[in-house]
């Protein structure tokens, strides 16, 4: 049975002269520039959103012991948290979240230069996180929210009753329940008085733009070449892929 993908056959793709290609490429460039400007305006609107002050005390378990949300800023004023799907009962972290996490280490040092700390948070105990992190070869900071309300308050983890009911509040709406944990990204700001504010969160397809590999796949002829019914069914841990070389 042929693999089901969203990509049509390329055997009959139009082939033209360089002159005609350049004309078509220039027309597309106009649209790309418009998209870039629209994206910049959207980013400005995102930054202009009102904030919510965090008054609740959250405590995490990190490599050096217990840390508060304020501690996670590590001396910087801005914090980005990746909500990594890894529950207390799971043996390994989510393969799809791992797909995103594979790009964290190289960018964090650049984010640090712009007054941003980035790390991951999961409900699994710290020992499980450390073992899986070592297996994947990652060095970014990853803390456990086990026993904390943090994941639940930010709508990336759900009580068993919600999962059993088939309904959970995720991505700003009540929808079908798939599992006890979901993926997301949240941003926070800490002012000179030490007050912390929640400034932004995105979930599901909203984190698509943070996946470096997808941005490159969007440039090539086959694109993401995914099953339209199960978009990320091809994704696996990077140490599980078979070599694609002859």
Secondary structure, DSSP 8 states (H G I E B T S, - for coil): -----S---STT-----HHHHHHHHHHHHHHHHHHHHHHHHHHHHHHHS--EE--S--EEEETTEEEEHHHHTTT-SEEEEEE----TT-SS--HHHHHHHTTHHHHHHHHHTTTEEEEEEESS-HHHHHHHHHHHT--S-EEE-TTSSHHHHTTSB--HHHHHHTEEEETTEEEE---SB--EEEEEEE-TT--EEEEEEEEGGGGGGG-HHHHHHTTSTTTT--BTTBTTTT---TTT------
